[in-house]
Amino acid sequence: MDNCQRKIGVSPGRGSYRKAVKAEKIVQETRKLLVQLFNIEDPESVVFTTNVTESLNLVLKVFLKEGGELIWAKYLSA
């Protein structure tokens, strides 16, 4: 992360200049690696978010329907 931010420092998909193209290639390569790791069919189904809160909100908006209930269970390891 540190290396990427210091040496590239741009958002992928925001232009066709050299650093933006390099950033997009890194994102696509990371998607391919995650697809292999988690046995996912479509690399485009891998979504990156800013943080865990954003990820959880996205999942809840997709799967939790109006009037539905969310049960949160916390598991503690021994």
Number of C-alpha atoms within 10 A of each C-alpha: 7 8 8 11 11 9 10 16 14 17 14 18 14 12 12 11 9 9 17 18 18 17 20 18 14 14 15 16 13 14 20 17 13 14 17 12 9 8 9 14 11 10 16 11 10 14 8 10 10 7 8 9 10 12 13 12 11 12 11 12 10 9 9 12 10 7 6 8 8 9 6 6 6 6 6 5 4 3
